[in-house]
Amino acid sequence: MKNILLHPKHKRKIAEDFGVSKQTVDMSLSYVFNSCNAKKIRLIAKILLIQEAEKIDDESAISQ
């Protein structure tokens, strides 16, 4: 089953930005909903995850 894991702070931000409930965000990230909004929510989630990953310093991650 597909599911996009996202920190609750990001879910709250997406819910605020889209004017929807956190449950709608959760269901969109779990692919229960496949509306235009749900697709946009998944795209924003992907962008947020990429931004988080870019914060990782490769050098310090390897040396630990």
C-alpha positions as CSV (number, residue, x, y, z in Angstrom):
1,M,0.0,0.0,0.0
2,K,1.3,3.4,-0.9
3,N,1.8,6.0,1.8
4,I,3.9,9.2,2.1
5,L,5.3,9.6,5.5
6,L,5.5,13.3,6.6
7,H,6.2,15.0,9.9
8,P,3.0,16.4,11.6
9,K,4.3,20.0,11.4
10,H,4.4,19.7,7.6
11,K,0.9,18.1,7.5
12,R,-0.4,21.0,9.6
13,K,1.2,23.5,7.2
14,I,-0.2,21.8,4.1
15,A,-3.7,21.6,5.7
16,E,-3.5,25.4,6.5
17,D,-2.2,26.3,3.0
18,F,-5.0,24.3,1.3
19,G,-7.7,25.1,3.7
20,V,-8.5,21.5,4.4
21,S,-8.4,19.2,7.5
22,K,-5.4,17.2,8.6
23,Q,-7.5,14.1,7.9
24,T,-7.8,15.2,4.2
25,V,-4.0,15.6,4.1
26,D,-3.5,12.2,5.7
27,M,-5.9,10.5,3.3
28,S,-4.3,12.3,0.3
29,L,-0.9,11.1,1.4
30,S,-2.3,7.5,1.8
31,Y,-3.7,7.7,-1.8
32,V,-7.3,7.3,-0.6
33,F,-8.1,10.5,-2.4
34,N,-6.9,11.1,-5.9
35,S,-8.5,14.5,-6.7
36,C,-6.6,17.4,-8.2
37,N,-6.1,18.8,-4.7
38,A,-4.8,15.4,-3.4
39,K,-2.3,15.3,-6.2
40,K,-1.1,18.8,-5.3
41,I,-0.8,17.8,-1.7
42,R,1.4,14.9,-2.6
43,L,3.5,17.1,-4.8
44,I,4.0,19.7,-2.0
45,A,4.8,16.8,0.4
46,K,7.5,15.6,-2.0
47,I,9.0,19.1,-2.2
48,L,9.0,19.4,1.6
49,L,10.7,16.0,1.9
50,I,13.4,17.0,-0.7
51,Q,14.0,20.3,1.2
52,E,14.4,18.3,4.5
53,A,16.9,15.9,2.8
54,E,18.9,18.7,1.4
55,K,19.5,20.0,5.0
56,I,21.6,16.9,5.7
57,D,25.3,17.5,5.7
58,D,26.8,14.5,3.8
59,E,30.2,14.8,5.5
60,S,28.9,14.7,9.1
61,A,26.4,11.9,8.2
62,I,29.2,9.7,6.9
63,S,31.5,10.3,9.8
64,Q,29.0,9.3,12.5
